[in-house]
Amino acid sequence: MSLPESVLSSVHGPRDLDRLSREKLDRLAREIRDFLIESVTKTGGHLGPNLGVVELSIALHRVFDSPRDTIVWDTGHQAYVHKILTGRHDFSKLKQEGGISGYPCRAESEHDVVENSHASTALSYADGIAKAYQVRGQTDRRVVAVIGDGALTGGMAWEALNNIAVAQDRPVVIVVNDNERSYAPTIGGLAEHLSTLRATQGYEKFLSWGKGTLNKTPVVGPAIYDTLHGMKKGLKDIVAPQGMFEDLGLKYIGPIDGHDVIAVEAALRRAKGFRGPVIVHCLTRKGEGYQPALDDEADHFHGIGVINPETGLPFQIAGPSWTDAFADEMVKIGNERPDVVGITAAMMIPVGLHKFAKAYPERIYDVGIAEQHAATSAAGLAFGGLHPVFAVYATFLNRCFDQVLMDCALHRAAVTFVLDRAGITGDDGASHNGMWDMSILQVVPGLRIAAPRDAAQVRAQLREAVDVHDGPTVVRYSKGAVGPEIEAVDRVDGLDLLRAPRGGEGDTADVLIVTAGPMAVQGLEAAEILAAEGIEATVVDPRWVKPVNPALIALARSHRAVVTVEDNGRVGGVGVAITQTLQDAGVNVPVRVVGIPQRFLDHGKRASILKAVGLTGDGVAAAARSALG
């Protein structure tokens, strides 16, 4: 007896789904889950979110005709199944150079639209796309936005909902993928509201029962049913408080079992037939179909490295990370400083605040995916006499620049921003590289930026930051395992001297290499390369890169050239600030700025990207030769 042919192998595009029976759709869902578990455990990636949207993705592509109908994913880490259904079956290099992206990617497929992977943006995209179709008279095209309940905690999503709802003649289908989580469990008033909807199952079920029962009751039954039906709005608020959506003018369908492909498909077809904005509320389980993920209470395998698919455990234990150094020191500071509180935007574990939260549960605030609110709330906490530490990915600080500038800096609020995954992060692609912060923050008056070079400096500079009481501070560090500690040979006016000329500290050298954070490694490597050529280099780590330490002016005067090295964009960053400071001081030595080119970088390993953009010892040495030449 031959084995049944794989259903997945016959699906190369969305329309291949049309001919599948219920039995084959269920088989396809199982095969996709097996494929994801086998593939993503080999490469790493967002496993849990995608196991939870298998049936939902299948139903979406059966009901809507992508790319004629536009499907927008928020956030894109839940789009792996979408990729599979649109013909991308090679996950062997997922998130690796030469392989497919971990997010939707326009270069990969015409089915992909939004690839920035920053949460709470899809509804605004959907609003704009729907408006464009209406203006162009393309009334036969639908727009679908798939958004998680976690992303609905972002204020931008509600700004979009407010605009979508006013156009009752503009069809937009909003699919809420409700798994009660972003990275960790979703929190806040919206989460409580959706939880109530989950629990009640709501209005539709009640009316269905009422119609069937009351219409069988002689004389008064039909009249009672008509009266109840006429009281629809009030009844809904009592039985299932979904009135929040309907008050906005949004038709509501649900809650739907998101793992029943036929039920989801039926709900989506109802939504498609409606000529205005509709919310389809689907209940899913993150990690569905994979017991190790379901058992993982932390985040249901939201994002994993390479693991054993049988056990869900990593094959090897990674060394201590930059985040670990921060996490442990925050607990110690919390013990010493009762005024220190922590803030996270739905990323308690990824940014390392979970240990602080466990030790001091009354002093931690998870505000949901709401970075703007977090920054201004932090300013309020500071006004109230506390010292808030807001830990956030460096790339997500971009989202609250105005709040950093006008709510924190203008008011000289003592807030510490801890930027995790600063610099090149690699695997997650263009939108996750933390290469903007030291540029955009240069313009903020009174703000100080610390760039630790190793774990010891993370601990030391975090303490220095929370000791500042007259303005905001920033501590930024890299992603992944932290390297060995780099000892300074001396400290001069706050600068760490990492390498003095071979003749001794009093001797002059040819080139001054100023490194920011982990780029100390590349600076020291460059000095060794240059020394072999007879070129002497001094290597310094300013530790605090904003404002520019005046001690650099005297150092620069005693060298023939200066090279700055940073894992940040070259435009407007640390190197530019140092160059301007030297010019203002009348120090006319040539300066070369080594940093990240100002362009969006493809996904790949951090080391590979650093090499490609010249952030290596050889690259720094070449810049020094150029400056001396």
C-alpha positions in Angstrom: 0.0 0.0 0.0 1.5 3.3 -1.1 1.6 6.3 1.3 -0.8 9.2 0.4 0.8 12.0 -1.6 1.8 15.1 0.4 -0.9 17.8 0.1 1.7 20.5 0.8 3.8 19.5 -2.2 0.8 20.2 -4.4 0.3 23.8 -3.1 2.4 26.3 -5.1 0.1 29.2 -4.9 -3.2 30.3 -3.2 -5.5 29.1 -5.9 -4.2 25.5 -5.4 -6.2 25.6 -2.1 -9.5 26.0 -3.9 -9.8 22.3 -4.9 -9.0 20.8 -1.5 -11.7 19.0 0.5 -12.1 19.5 4.2 -10.1 16.3 4.8 -7.3 17.6 2.7 -7.3 21.0 4.3 -6.9 19.3 7.7 -4.1 17.2 6.3 -2.5 20.3 4.9 -2.6 22.1 8.3 -0.9 19.1 9.9 1.8 19.0 7.2 2.5 22.7 7.4 3.0 22.4 11.2 5.3 19.4 10.7 7.2 21.4 8.0 7.6 24.4 10.3 8.8 22.4 13.3 11.3 20.5 11.2 12.6 23.6 9.4 12.6 26.4 12.0 14.2 24.2 14.7 17.2 23.9 12.3 17.6 27.6 11.5 15.9 29.4 14.4 13.1 31.9 13.8 9.5 32.7 15.0 8.0 29.3 15.5 5.3 29.7 18.0 3.4 32.6 16.3 3.3 30.7 13.0 2.1 27.4 14.5 -0.8 29.4 15.8 -2.0 30.8 12.4 -2.0 27.8 10.2 -5.7 27.4 9.7 -6.2 31.2 9.7 -3.7 31.6 6.9 -5.2 28.8 4.8 -8.7 30.3 5.2 -7.4 33.8 4.3 -6.0 32.5 1.0 -9.0 30.5 0.1 -11.4 33.4 0.6 -9.3 36.3 -0.8 -7.5 36.4 -4.1 -4.0 37.6 -3.2 -2.3 39.6 -4.7 -5.4 41.1 -6.3 -6.7 41.4 -2.8 -4.1 42.8 -0.5 -3.2 41.0 2.7 -1.2 43.0 5.2 0.4 41.2 8.2 1.0 42.9 11.6 3.5 42.0 12.7 5.2 40.1 9.9 6.7 37.4 12.1 3.4 35.5 11.8 3.6 35.3 8.0 5.6 32.0 7.5 2.5 30.1 6.6 1.6 32.8 4.2 5.0 32.4 2.6 4.5 28.7 2.3 1.0 29.1 0.7 2.4 31.6 -1.8 5.0 29.1 -3.1 8.0 29.6 -0.9 8.8 26.1 0.4 12.6 26.4 0.9 13.2 27.4 4.5 16.7 25.9 4.6 18.3 29.4 4.9 15.5 31.2 6.8 16.8 34.6 8.0 20.3 33.8 6.6 22.2 35.4 3.8 20.8 34.1 0.5 17.7 32.7 2.1 14.2 34.0 2.7 13.4 36.8 5.2 11.8 36.1 8.5 9.2 38.8 7.6 7.2 39.6 4.5 9.6 40.9 1.8 8.5 42.6 -1.4 11.7 41.4 -3.2 10.5 37.8 -2.5 6.9 37.9 -3.7 4.1 40.0 -5.1 2.0 38.7 -2.2 4.1 40.5 0.4 3.3 44.1 1.2 4.6 45.5 4.5 8.0 44.3 5.6 9.1 46.7 8.3 8.0 44.3 11.1 7.3 47.1 13.6 4.0 46.4 15.3 0.7 48.3 15.1 1.3 49.6 11.5 -0.8 47.3 9.3 -4.1 49.0 9.9 -2.7 52.3 8.7 -1.4 50.6 5.6 -4.7 49.0 5.1 -6.5 52.3 5.4 -4.3 53.9 2.9 -4.5 51.0 0.4 -8.3 50.9 0.6 -8.5 54.7 0.0 -6.2 54.3 -3.0 -8.4 51.5 -4.5 -11.5 53.6 -3.9 -10.0 56.7 -5.6 -8.9 54.6 -8.6 -12.4 53.0 -8.9 -11.1 49.5 -8.1 -14.1 48.5 -6.1 -13.6 44.8 -6.7 -10.4 44.7 -4.7 -10.4 43.9 -0.9 -7.9 44.9 1.7 -7.3 42.5 4.7 -5.2 43.4 7.7 -4.1 40.6 10.1 -3.2 42.0 13.5 -2.5 40.3 16.8 -4.1 41.3 20.0 -0.7 42.4 21.3 -0.3 44.8 18.4 -3.7 46.3 19.2 -2.2 47.8 22.4 -0.3 50.2 20.2 -1.8 53.7 19.9 -1.2 53.9 16.2 -3.5 50.9 15.6 -6.4 52.8 17.3 -5.7 56.0 15.3 -6.1 53.8 12.2 -9.3 52.2 13.5 -10.7 55.6 14.1 -10.1 56.5 10.4 -11.2 53.1 8.9 -14.4 53.2 10.8 -15.7 56.5 9.4 -15.8 55.1 5.8 -18.8 52.8 5.8 -18.5 52.4 2.0 -14.9 51.4 2.0 -14.4 47.6 2.7 -11.5 46.7 5.0 -11.4 43.3 6.7 -9.5 43.4 10.0 -8.6 39.9 11.3 -7.7 40.0 15.0 -5.5 37.0 15.7 -6.2 36.8 19.4 -3.8 34.4 21.2 -3.7 36.5 24.4 -0.1 37.3 23.8 2.5 39.5 22.1 5.8 38.1 23.3 4.3 37.4 26.7 0.7 37.6 27.8 -1.0 40.7 26.5 -1.9 43.2 29.2 -4.1 46.2 29.6 -7.7 47.3 29.2 -8.0 46.0 25.7 -6.7 42.6 26.8 -9.4 42.4 29.5 -12.0 43.4 26.9 -11.0 40.6 24.5 -10.8 38.2 27.4 -14.4 38.9 28.2 -15.3 38.3 24.5 -13.5 35.0 24.6 -15.3 33.9 27.8 -18.8 34.8 26.7 -18.7 33.7 23.1 -21.3 36.4 22.9 -24.2 37.8 21.1 -24.3 35.7 17.9 -24.7 32.5 19.9 -27.3 34.1 22.2 -29.4 35.3 19.3 -29.1 32.0 17.5 -30.5 30.3 20.6 -33.2 32.9 21.0 -34.4 32.6 17.4 -34.7 28.9 17.6 -36.3 28.8 21.0 -38.6 31.8 21.1 -40.0 31.3 17.7 -41.3 27.9 18.8 -43.1 29.6 21.7 -46.8 30.2 20.7 -48.1 33.7 20.4 -45.5 35.7 22.4 -42.3 34.0 21.3 -41.8 35.7 17.9 -42.7 39.1 19.4 -40.2 38.7 22.2 -37.5 37.7 19.7 -38.2 40.7 17.5 -38.0 43.0 20.6 -34.7 41.5 21.6 -33.4 41.7 18.1 -34.4 45.4 18.0 -32.5 46.0 21.2 -29.3 44.6 19.5 -27.0 47.3 20.7 -27.9 47.0 24.3 -28.1 43.3 24.2 -24.6 43.0 22.8 -23.2 45.2 25.5 -24.8 42.8 28.1 -24.0 39.5 26.6 -20.7 40.2 24.9 -19.1 43.7 25.5 -18.0 44.1 21.9 -19.7 47.4 21.8 -16.3 49.1 21.8 -15.8 48.1 18.2 -19.4 48.7 17.1 -19.3 52.2 18.7 -16.5 52.9 16.3 -18.8 51.8 13.4 -17.1 48.5 12.8 -19.1 45.3 12.1 -18.0 42.6 14.4 -17.9 38.8 13.7 -16.7 36.4 16.3 -15.2 35.1 18.4 -14.2 32.3 16.0 -12.2 29.2 16.7 -9.0 30.1 14.8 -8.0 26.4 14.4 -11.2 25.4 12.6 -10.4 26.2 9.0 -14.0 25.9 7.9 -15.3 28.2 10.6 -12.7 30.8 9.9 -13.4 30.5 6.2 -17.2 31.0 6.7 -16.5 34.1 8.9 -14.2 35.6 6.3 -16.7 35.0 3.5 -19.3 36.9 5.6 -16.9 39.7 6.1 -15.9 39.8 2.4 -19.6 40.2 1.5 -20.0 43.3 3.7 -19.3 46.6 1.9 -17.8 48.4 4.9 -15.2 47.8 7.6 -15.4 44.5 9.5 -13.6 42.9 12.4 -13.2 39.1 12.4 -12.1 38.0 15.9 -10.2 34.7 15.8 -9.1 32.8 18.9 -5.8 31.0 18.4 -3.2 29.3 20.5 0.5 30.2 20.1 2.5 27.1 19.5 -0.5 25.0 18.5 0.4 21.4 17.5 3.8 21.3 19.1 3.8 20.3 22.8 7.2 21.8 23.8 6.0 25.2 22.5 2.6 24.9 24.3 4.4 24.0 27.5 6.7 27.0 27.3 4.9 29.5 29.6 7.4 32.3 28.9 6.5 33.0 25.3 5.4 29.7 23.7 8.6 29.6 21.5 7.9 33.1 20.1 11.4 33.2 18.7 13.9 30.3 19.0 17.4 29.5 18.1 18.5 26.1 16.8 16.9 23.5 19.0 16.2 19.8 19.2 12.7 19.3 17.6 12.1 16.3 19.8 12.7 18.0 23.1 12.5 21.7 22.3 15.8 22.2 24.0 18.9 23.9 22.5 21.7 21.6 21.4 24.3 23.9 23.1 24.0 26.5 25.8 25.0 30.0 24.6 27.3 32.1 26.8 26.2 35.0 28.8 24.6 37.8 26.7 24.7 41.6 26.9 21.1 41.4 28.1 22.0 39.0 30.9 24.6 41.5 32.2 21.9 44.2 32.3 19.3 41.9 33.8 21.4 40.8 36.7 22.7 44.3 37.5 19.1 45.8 37.4 18.2 43.4 40.3 21.2 44.5 42.3 20.4 48.2 41.7 16.8 47.6 42.6 17.8 46.2 46.0 19.9 49.3 46.7 17.6 51.9 45.1 13.9 51.6 46.0 13.2 54.6 43.7 14.3 52.6 40.6 11.4 51.2 38.6 11.3 49.2 35.3 9.3 49.8 32.1 8.9 47.5 29.1 6.8 47.7 26.0 5.5 44.1 25.9 9.0 42.6 25.9 9.7 41.7 29.5 11.9 38.7 28.8 13.6 39.8 25.6 15.0 43.0 27.2 15.9 41.2 30.4 13.5 42.9 32.9 11.9 39.6 34.0 14.4 39.1 36.8 13.7 42.6 38.1 9.9 41.9 37.8 10.2 38.8 39.8 12.3 40.5 42.5 10.2 43.7 42.7 6.8 43.0 41.2 5.3 46.2 42.5 8.0 48.3 40.6 7.6 47.0 37.1 5.3 48.3 34.3 4.5 46.5 31.1 2.6 49.1 29.0 2.0 46.9 25.9 3.3 47.7 22.5 3.2 51.4 23.3 6.7 53.0 23.2 5.4 56.5 23.0 3.3 56.1 26.1 6.2 54.4 27.8 8.5 57.3 27.3 6.1 60.0 28.5 4.9 57.8 31.4 8.5 57.5 32.4 8.8 61.3 32.5 5.8 61.3 34.8 7.4 58.7 37.0 10.5 60.9 37.2 8.4 63.9 38.1 6.9 61.8 40.9 10.3 61.2 42.4 11.2 57.8 40.9 14.0 56.8 38.5 12.4 54.8 35.6 14.5 52.5 33.5 12.8 51.9 30.1 14.4 48.9 28.4 13.6 48.6 24.7 15.1 47.4 21.5 17.2 50.1 19.9 15.2 50.0 16.7 11.9 50.6 18.6 13.3 53.8 20.2 12.7 55.4 16.8 9.0 55.2 17.5 9.1 57.5 20.5 11.6 60.2 19.5 9.2 63.1 20.1 8.5 61.9 23.6 12.2 61.5 24.4 12.8 65.1 23.0 9.8 67.0 24.3 8.5 65.0 27.3 11.8 63.8 28.8 14.7 66.0 27.7 12.8 69.4 27.7 11.7 68.7 31.2 15.1 67.3 32.3 13.4 64.1 33.4 15.8 61.6 35.0 14.8 58.7 32.8 17.2 56.0 31.7 16.6 54.4 28.3 18.3 51.0 28.0 18.7 50.1 24.3 19.0 46.4 23.7 20.2 45.0 20.3 21.9 48.2 19.3 24.0 48.2 16.1 23.9 45.4 13.6 21.5 42.7 14.7 21.5 40.8 11.4 19.0 38.0 11.2 15.9 40.0 11.5 16.8 42.3 8.6 16.5 46.0 7.8 13.9 47.0 10.3 15.6 45.5 13.3 19.1 46.8 12.9 19.6 49.3 15.8 21.7 51.6 13.6 19.8 54.9 14.1 19.8 55.7 17.8 23.2 57.5 18.2 22.2 59.7 15.2 18.7 60.7 16.1 19.6 61.2 19.7 22.5 63.5 18.9 20.1 66.4 18.4 18.5 66.0 21.9 19.8 68.7 24.3 20.9 67.5 27.7 20.7 63.8 26.9 23.7 61.6 27.6 24.6 58.4 25.8 26.7 55.5 27.2 28.1 52.9 24.9 29.6 50.0 27.0 32.3 47.9 25.3 31.8 44.7 27.5 29.7 43.3 30.3 31.7 45.0 33.0 31.0 48.3 31.4 27.3 47.5 31.0 27.1 47.1 34.8 29.2 50.2 35.6 27.6 52.5 33.1 24.1 51.4 34.0 24.9 52.5 37.6 26.3 55.8 36.3 23.2 56.4 34.3 20.7 55.9 37.1 22.8 58.3 39.2 22.0 61.1 36.8 19.2 63.3 38.2 19.1 66.3 35.8 18.1 64.7 32.4 17.6 61.6 30.4 20.4 59.0 29.9 20.8 56.2 27.4 22.8 52.9 27.8 23.0 51.0 24.5 24.5 47.6 23.9 24.6 44.8 21.3 22.8 41.6 20.6 23.8 38.0 21.5 26.8 36.7 23.5 29.0 39.3 25.1 32.7 38.9 24.5 35.6 38.9 26.9 36.2 42.0 29.0 38.6 44.6 27.6 40.7 46.1 30.3 41.8 49.7 30.1 45.4 50.6 30.6 44.4 53.9 32.1 41.5 56.3 32.5 42.1 59.9 31.5 39.4 62.5 32.4 36.7 59.9 31.9 38.1 58.3 28.8 39.4 54.7 28.9 42.8 54.4 27.3 42.8 50.9 25.7 46.1 51.1 23.9 48.9 53.5 24.3 51.8 53.9 21.8 54.5 51.2 22.2 57.0 53.7 23.5 54.8 54.6 26.4 51.9 56.8 27.4 53.8 60.0 27.1 55.0 59.3 23.5 53.1 60.6 20.5 51.3 58.3 18.1 50.4 58.7 14.5 46.6 58.1 14.7 44.0 58.3 17.4 41.3 55.6 17.1 38.1 56.5 19.0 35.8 53.5 19.4 32.2 53.4 20.6 31.0 50.4 22.6 31.8 46.9 21.2 33.8 48.5 18.3 36.7 48.5 20.8 37.5 45.1 19.4 37.9 46.4 15.9 39.8 49.4 17.1 42.4 47.3 18.9 42.7 44.9 15.9 43.3 47.8 13.6 46.1 49.1 16.0 47.9 45.8 15.8 47.6 45.8 12.0 49.0 49.3 11.8 51.8 48.6 14.3 53.0 45.8 12.0 53.4 48.5 9.3 55.2 50.9 11.6 52.2 53.1 12.2 51.5 53.8 15.9 47.9 54.1 17.1 46.3 55.2 20.4 43.0 53.5 21.0 40.5 55.2 23.4 36.9 54.3 24.5 35.0 57.5 25.5 32.5 55.3 27.4 30.0 58.2 27.3 29.8 59.2 23.6 27.3 62.1 24.1 28.2 64.8 24.9 31.7 64.6 23.4 34.3 64.5 26.1 36.5 67.7 25.9 39.5 65.4 26.7 39.3 64.2 23.1 40.3 67.6 21.9 43.7 67.5 23.6 44.3 63.9 22.5 43.5 64.7 18.9 45.9 67.6 18.9 48.8 65.3 19.7 48.0 63.0 16.7 48.4 63.3 13.0 44.9 61.9 12.3 41.7 60.7 14.0 39.5 57.7 13.1 36.2 57.1 14.8 34.5 53.7 14.8 30.8 53.1 15.7 28.1 50.5 15.0 25.7 53.2 14.0 24.9 55.0 10.8 27.7 57.2 9.6 25.3 60.2 9.1 24.9 62.3 12.2 26.4 59.8 14.6 29.3 59.9 17.1 32.0 60.4 14.5 30.2 63.4 13.1 29.8 64.9 16.6 33.5 64.4 17.3 34.5 65.9 13.9 32.4 69.0 14.6 33.8 69.3 18.2 37.3 69.2 16.8 36.5 71.8 14.2 35.0 74.1 16.7 38.1 73.8 18.8 40.4 74.6 15.9 41.9 71.1 15.7 42.5 70.7 12.0 43.7 67.1 11.9 42.0 64.8 9.2 39.2 62.7 10.6 37.7 59.5 9.1 34.3 58.3 10.3 33.9 54.5 10.1 30.3 53.3 10.6 27.3 51.7 9.0 26.4 53.0 5.5 23.2 54.9 5.5 21.1 52.3 3.8 18.7 49.4 4.7 20.7 46.2 5.1 19.6 42.7 4.1 19.3 40.0 6.7 22.4 37.9 7.5 24.8 37.0 10.3 26.1 40.0 12.3 29.8 39.1 11.6 29.1 38.8 7.9 27.3 42.2 7.7 30.0 43.9 9.7 32.6 42.6 7.3 30.6 43.7 4.3 30.2 47.3 5.5 33.9 47.6 6.5 33.5 47.5 10.3 36.5 45.2 10.8 40.1 45.7 12.0 41.2 45.8 8.3 38.5 48.4 7.5 39.5 50.6 10.4 43.2 50.3 9.5 42.4 51.3 5.9 40.6 54.4 7.2 43.7 55.3 9.3 46.0 54.9 6.3 43.6 57.2 4.3 43.6 59.8 6.9 47.4 59.8 7.3 47.8 59.9 3.6 
